[in-house]
Amino acid sequence: MISEQDRDALRASMPELLAARCGIHDLRRSFRCPSPAHDDRDPSAHYYPNDHSVHCFGCGRTWDVFSLIGELDGIDNFADQARAVADIVGYHLGEEDGQARRPYRRRYEKRKPRPLFDEPRVAGGDDCADACDHAFEALYEAGNEVGRRYLRWRGLDDQDIMAHGLGFTRVPKDIMPAFKVWEPEALGFVTIPFWDATYEHASYCMVRTISRGKVRNKEWRPAGIATPLWCEWKLSASLDVLYVAEGLIDAIALQKIVGGDVMALGGVSNAKRLAQVLYRVPVEARPRTMVVCMDEDDEGRKASDRICADLDALKVAHAVMPPYPGGAKDADEWLMNGRDSDWTYEAYGEAAGIRLYRTRWLA
Ligand SMILES: [Zn+2]
């Protein structure tokens, strides 16, 4: 017999059971479903201290310590479940009316504790800052006007180019040897470096195809190197508000429009990296609020939902940006749509015989 008193004491040992058997220590945030039957990639389970239960929003199931150990170890009988829990959490049962303890057999090996978010892959390559600096100079060389013209068409002026160290190349391999780009009709490529917080080093660069004809890929990345987030360091810069855009050009456009701190995923496939990186940032260094600004399309909405769920789990306040004004599908289109109504270009100087342009916002 398990007394009522033992039953209540054991029921309250859910935190110990979760720590010992599932490696879950912080019950203030959601964690991955403890059920081996639910391959829960996102943390969707919560602990409820009022009744010491765990509920998973992914598979919809609820456990107390007895049903949970039943689930983990395949024990059906209540008395055996109670003994198993008592063993694990180190509780001495007041039993037992002379009855010998029945051994129970674990059907599963003890599972390794799983972290809330996987370790992110080390991303980026060697420092390509020098090559990016050369590309910046190349943007202002005779014969390469197409680069600045392309950027101005996207709404980006010489001040944006300088602020972000953008550049131009015809040979992406010159920027990072790992580029394997094949664009027969390309006129060249805009280089978008991934600078560190000092803007002195760049461990990664993306290039954007400029072409009058067919484009195979509008954006190219070096092959075989994991993509960091663009301005990843801003996740640990204690910012009040941090915007996260989907694409790099969108991020630059957004920074121009909102004037705040912006970072970019560099592709929706990098959505999970955001939480992986953020998870390892001390709470006080995390942004206080994030504004999620993905593209207004199915992929963008999916990425946005995923990021918001991750930010919920990490308890980072967040807002979502789309819809964009005027029905734009992304931040860059929002910027481009505002040309001559919200802003216009004005020449503000000359360098080496080249006229420089900046943006003037119209009242
Ligand atoms: Zn579940």
Residues whose N, C-alpha, C, O or C-beta is under 5 A from the ligand:
A	BS01	ZN	C33 S35 H38 C56 G58 C59
